[in-house]
Amino acid sequence: MKIIFETPKLILRQFTEADAPLILSLNSDPEVVKYLHEPTLKTVEHAAQIINDIILPQYKNNLGRWAIHTKDGMNFIGWCGLKYRPELDEIDLGYRLMQKAWGKGFATEAAQHSLDYGFEKLNLKMITGRAHIENIPSIKVLEKIGMNFIGEGIVDDCPVRTYTKANPNI
Ligand SMILES: CC(C)(COP(=O)(O)OP(=O)(O)OC[C@H]1O[C@@H](n2cnc3c(N)ncnc32)[C@H](O)[C@@H]1OP(=O)(O)O)[C@@H](O)C(=O)NCCC(=O)NCCS
């Protein structure tokens, strides 16, 4: 298990092929994918395909979506992390938590430390965050971690608010 970093309450680690049941439990909840441009997941085989085709290839250059576990009990609660999007030539900050973990500040804590990791350890110049215009919790996370509102627009066929933050150390 490759741990990426720890926060006061959380451990973020790379996913492996063995995590398909965790991805299925996350992405099979219609409330979790409500504002995302994807259907609910139905099978563990499809979850394995997502891990192999989408998540694992992102781990080049120490980027990627990382599994989040609470230190208190080591429960899996979702993922957070930094993904390179070649079609936009940007590093995207994303997060997705299971409903049981919402409203406890975990997304903000994971997102803040992912941003810091990207700037301090990976020396990224700029990080972008996007949220559906009606996804208030996600917008609040981006604003609470100090990202700057750039504007609204259509990305991946969705109306989104875009936020960016430049590396303060460069
Ligand atoms: C987005 C998401 C990760 C946020 O998780 P969370 O656990 O609620 O995040 P936090 O607890 O760190 O903070 C959320 C903030 O939104 C607020 N919030 C939550 N629901 C809200 C609502 N319906 N209306 C207004 N504010 C709301 C919370 O009060 C909190 O703000 P506060 O600290 O000022 O009180 C979670 O809702 C999620 O996983 N959603 C599904 C996947 C998703 O949409 N991912 C983002 C894609 S862009």
The ligand as a Tripos MOL2 file, in Angstrom:
@<TRIPOS>MOLECULE
LIG
   48    50     1     0     0
SMALL
NO_CHARGES

@<TRIPOS>ATOM
      1 C1        -18.6360   17.5140   -2.3470 C.3       1 LIG1
      2 C2        -18.4090   16.6610   -1.1010 C.3       1 LIG1
      3 C3        -17.0970   15.9040   -1.2400 C.3       1 LIG1
      4 C4        -18.3690   17.5710    0.1150 C.3       1 LIG1
      5 O1        -18.1840   16.7580    1.2520 O.3       1 LIG1
      6 P1        -18.5180   17.2950    2.7180 P.3       1 LIG1
      7 O2        -18.1760   16.2040    3.6340 O.co2     1 LIG1
      8 O3        -19.9140   17.7890    2.8030 O.co2     1 LIG1
      9 O4        -17.4970   18.4950    2.8010 O.3       1 LIG1
     10 P2        -17.1340   19.3560    4.0660 P.3       1 LIG1
     11 O5        -17.8050   18.8210    5.2830 O.co2     1 LIG1
     12 O6        -15.6280   19.4280    4.1170 O.co2     1 LIG1
     13 O7        -17.6760   20.8280    3.6960 O.3       1 LIG1
     14 C5        -18.8770   21.0010    2.9640 C.3       1 LIG1
     15 C6        -19.4480   22.3890    3.1700 C.3       1 LIG1
     16 O8        -20.6690   22.4930    2.4320 O.3       1 LIG1
     17 C7        -21.7330   22.7990    3.3500 C.3       1 LIG1
     18 N1        -22.9490   22.1660    2.8440 N.ar      1 LIG1
     19 C8        -23.2150   20.8550    2.7690 C.ar      1 LIG1
     20 N2        -24.4420   20.6540    2.2210 N.ar      1 LIG1
     21 C9        -24.9320   21.9000    1.9410 C.ar      1 LIG1
     22 C10       -26.1400   22.3690    1.3600 C.ar      1 LIG1
     23 N3        -27.0880   21.5130    0.9090 N.pl3     1 LIG1
     24 N4        -26.3270   23.7060    1.2320 N.ar      1 LIG1
     25 C11       -25.3690   24.5770    1.6470 C.ar      1 LIG1
     26 N5        -24.1920   24.1840    2.2010 N.ar      1 LIG1
     27 C12       -23.9970   22.8530    2.3390 C.ar      1 LIG1
     28 C13       -21.2760   22.2930    4.6710 C.3       1 LIG1
     29 O9        -21.9540   22.9260    5.7220 O.3       1 LIG1
     30 C14       -19.7960   22.6830    4.6290 C.3       1 LIG1
     31 O10       -19.6120   24.0530    4.7680 O.3       1 LIG1
     32 P3        -19.2170   24.7300    6.2050 P.3       1 LIG1
     33 O11       -17.9440   24.0960    6.6500 O.co2     1 LIG1
     34 O12       -19.0820   26.1730    5.8590 O.co2     1 LIG1
     35 O13       -20.3510   24.4190    7.1160 O.co2     1 LIG1
     36 C15       -19.5270   15.6110   -0.9340 C.3       1 LIG1
     37 O14       -20.7500   16.2790   -0.8810 O.3       1 LIG1
     38 C16       -19.5470   14.5790   -2.0360 C.2       1 LIG1
     39 O15       -18.7600   13.6370   -2.0400 O.2       1 LIG1
     40 N6        -20.4870   14.7240   -2.9900 N.am      1 LIG1
     41 C17       -20.6150   13.7830   -4.0770 C.3       1 LIG1
     42 C18       -19.4500   13.8450   -5.0630 C.3       1 LIG1
     43 C19       -19.2090   15.2370   -5.5760 C.2       1 LIG1
     44 O16       -20.1530   15.9510   -5.9140 O.2       1 LIG1
     45 N7        -17.9320   15.5980   -5.6670 N.am      1 LIG1
     46 C20       -17.5170   16.9120   -6.1180 C.3       1 LIG1
     47 C21       -17.4750   16.9660   -7.5870 C.3       1 LIG1
     48 S1        -17.0490   18.5840   -8.1770 S.3       1 LIG1
@<TRIPOS>BOND
     1     1     2 1
     2     2     3 1
     3     2     4 1
     4     2    36 1
     5     4     5 1
     6     5     6 1
     7     6     7 2
     8     6     8 1
     9     6     9 1
    10     9    10 1
    11    10    11 2
    12    10    12 1
    13    10    13 1
    14    13    14 1
    15    14    15 1
    16    15    16 1
    17    15    30 1
    18    16    17 1
    19    17    18 1
    20    17    28 1
    21    18    19 ar
    22    18    27 ar
    23    19    20 ar
    24    20    21 ar
    25    21    22 ar
    26    21    27 ar
    27    22    23 1
    28    22    24 ar
    29    24    25 ar
    30    25    26 ar
    31    26    27 ar
    32    28    29 1
    33    28    30 1
    34    30    31 1
    35    31    32 1
    36    32    33 2
    37    32    34 1
    38    32    35 1
    39    36    37 1
    40    36    38 1
    41    38    39 2
    42    38    40 1
    43    40    41 1
    44    41    42 1
    45    42    43 1
    46    43    44 2
    47    43    45 1
    48    45    46 1
    49    46    47 1
    50    47    48 1
@<TRIPOS>SUBSTRUCTURE
     1 LIG1         1 GROUP 0 **** ****
